[in-house]
């Protein structure tokens, strides 16, 4: 098996594609507009890919965001809102916006599951910046990092509730780029401090990334894949270069006879708690089960951290508003006091 995701040319598999895919055995596939006509055709295509591959849990990906990025289009499928709609709702009612994002993602997942698609390249965690390229624009969940993180987490949860895996993008953040990277190479010259705001949503959902890693690896091991192959397939599904490089190193050391936990600890990327869980799973011979339990724990941690963020936001906004009002009042009163003194 090749740890790569392949595309295909049209509405059906060609003979050449069948032969190539059968020989190369990619980890999964991604579909674009050229591969989609209607429900019946799309379901036949995904069923054909699974039959060719032999795995019922074959990852089949799509970019179905809503708004202007939608491979499955109306009138065959419903239109869904872009990220900007949830950003606007968050201005008025944060809790309602988070729940709306979750329910919208669940509805998205239902139309994907119906046609055999298992992975959606969503949510975007790009922080929108003024003056940047419109390649992100209204696709973004906002210009405030923690708002983006909270809405992004809700989308991941909604997709999962609907039976579809979500993939965050575009690490390390595309919201500041002045050019569309599909056509030109953008160069970002922002300071390290400014870039921290771009990375903040990804950092806030760090536990969610670990949860996806553990859940994916657990499922592959439970399906009977050898450890190294399962790690490589998991690597290809993460969309996180840092974790991909770390997993490459783990694979090399496991191939030389090491345990999984030892190189995971040495690379310094994986949380110590996860390393301990992996070590326990290896010692007991129940690695797939312990990883499944770990994924649930990390998902819960992410949920709790974002709940704290959304809880403290309203008081923080009130304090900020009070400070602003205080400055306005002082700006009005000081000239009046000076005028009174000069008259006196």
Secondary structure, 3 states (H helix, E strand, C coil): CEEEEECCCCCCCCHHHHHHHHHHCEEEEEECHHHCCCHHHHHHHHHHHHHHHCCCCCEEEECEEECCEECCCCCCCCCCCCHHHHHHHHHHCHHHHHHHHHHHHHHHHHHHHHCCCCEECCCECCCCCCCCCCCCHHHCCCCCHHHHHHHHHHHHHHHHHCCCEECCECCCCCCCCCCCCCCCCCCCCCCHHHHHHHHHHHHHCHHHHHHHHHHHHHHHHHCCCCHHHHHHHHHHHHCCHHHHHHHHHHHHHHHCCCCHHHHHHHHCCCCHHHHHHHHHHHHHCCHHHHHHHHHHHHHHHHHHHHHHHHHHHHHHHHHHHHHHHHHHHHHHHHHHHHHHHHHC
